[in-house]
Amino acid sequence: MKKLLPFLTLCFALLASSFVSRPVADGYQVGDKAADFRLKNIDGKMVSLADNKAAKGYIVVFTCNTCPFAKAYESRIIDLNTTYAPKGYPVVAINPNDPAVAPGDSYADMQKKKYAFPYLVDESQQVAKTYGATRTPHLYVLTRKGNEFVVSYIGAIDDNSEDPKLVKTKYVENAMAEILAGKPATTNSTKAIGCTIKWRRA
């Protein structure tokens, strides 16, 4: 028993530390209903999910001006809107970064972008927190169910954040092919690759 006691103590300590260090699972999971939001677009108008009555869903992407990953994915985000907006799934881009931490993500700098889709400022960062977004870019596909929107995919756009020519698996395009066919996405969650969101300093 004397030999067993230190072993049990070690096991207990490891178990306890695993609970302490485990990340808290906040934000949406696939299948959750996404709450609507109302955020300011770069044209000064307020935008919510409910505004577009014809939308079958949305491709919501948390992104920014300054992150190298967001810059690398910018053209691919534009392409997603070009491909899927006509099919009822427009892109809605949201910048959650605190401009006090990332000055290039100020509202004035956001207004320099000329996207064909809304580019919204999440000034309070509450929408990013509600979604559970942690990176830029961090993407969510929402599918309309009646008057509500359900999360159908969460994660990365594809498997190569550096070079679109070297992409082997297009996660969002694969998911959208199944969603548009009325099926759940086979791969409905991947790890978002990008910069950490620049949260407000306490």
Disulfide bonds with the S-S distance in Angstrom:
Cys67-Cys195 2.02
